[in-house]
């Protein structure tokens, strides 16, 4: 005797994730190139060389001394990848704005972004 096939076995399984709310936004799940679509154009840069960061740090510290001179009590330069943080403390409170402006307008090597923090 031949048994009729069950209704669940006769229809194909729905695509995973496509019927859920997140599946509509994220697309189909799978590891093959065909389902993943085109690759993203965003590339992650590897960590920067510590020797190169140290060289950039020395160069920026030299520029800071030339730009602000004795108007600062202390200066700290931190380089992490393409980000530069300059923390400075003005010698006199009325020099804070001028020191900040000078540091913000100081030219940096191409590709670097700077942030200036003034300490009290």
BELHU-V279763 format. One record per residue. N is the residue number from 0. RES is the residue in one letter. SS is DSSP state (a for helix, b for strand, c for the rest). PSI is psi in degrees with one decimal (NA if undefined). Layout:
n=[N N]
res=[RES RES]
ss=[SS SS]
psi=[PSI PSI]
This chain:
n=[0 1 2 3 4 5 6 7 8 9 10 11 12 13 14 15 16 17 18 19 20 21 22 23 24 25 26 27 28 29 30 31 32 33 34 35 36 37 38 39 40 41 42 43 44 45 46 47 48 49 50 51 52 53 54 55 56 57 58 59 60 61 62 63 64 65 66 67 68 69 70 71 72 73 74 75 76 77 78 79 80 81 82 83 84 85 86 87 88 89 90 91 92 93 94 95 96 97 98 99 100 101 102 103 104 105 106 107 108 109 110 111 112 113 114 115 116 117 118 119]
res=[X X X X X X X X X X X X X X X X X X X X X X X X X X X X X X X X X X X X X X X X X X X X X X X X X X X X X X X X X X X X X X X X X X X X X X X X X X X X X X X X X X X X X X X X X X X X X X X X X X X X X X X X X X X X X X X X X X X X X X X X]
ss=[c c c c c c a a a a c c c c c c c c c c a a a a a a c c c c c c a a a a c c c c c c c c c c c c c a a a a a a a a a a a a a a a a a a a a a a b b b b b b b b b c c b b b b b b b b c c a a a a a a a a a a a a c c c c c c c c b b b b b b b c]
psi=[136.1 125.3 140.4 144.9 147.1 152.4 -31.0 -32.2 -23.1 -25.8 146.5 154.2 140.4 154.4 134.7 129.4 -15.8 -23.2 -7.5 166.7 -43.9 -32.8 -30.6 -33.8 -38.1 -19.2 -177.7 147.8 148.4 158.3 -3.2 155.1 -32.8 -39.7 -23.3 -26.8 -166.1 149.2 151.3 146.8 -2.7 126.8 139.4 124.7 141.0 162.3 144.3 158.3 128.8 -34.4 -38.5 -39.8 -39.9 -38.2 -42.2 -40.1 -45.8 -40.1 -42.4 -39.8 -40.0 -42.0 -41.5 -43.9 -36.4 -36.8 -49.4 -22.4 -124.3 9.6 -5.1 145.9 -42.8 149.2 135.6 128.3 127.9 132.0 124.5 103.4 -119.9 11.3 136.7 128.1 125.6 117.1 121.9 152.4 118.8 147.6 -38.0 146.5 -30.5 -5.9 -2.7 -51.0 -42.5 -39.0 -44.8 -46.8 -43.8 -41.4 -36.3 -31.8 -0.2 133.1 136.1 163.1 149.3 139.3 -7.4 142.9 140.0 154.8 134.5 125.4 125.8 127.0 150.6 NA]
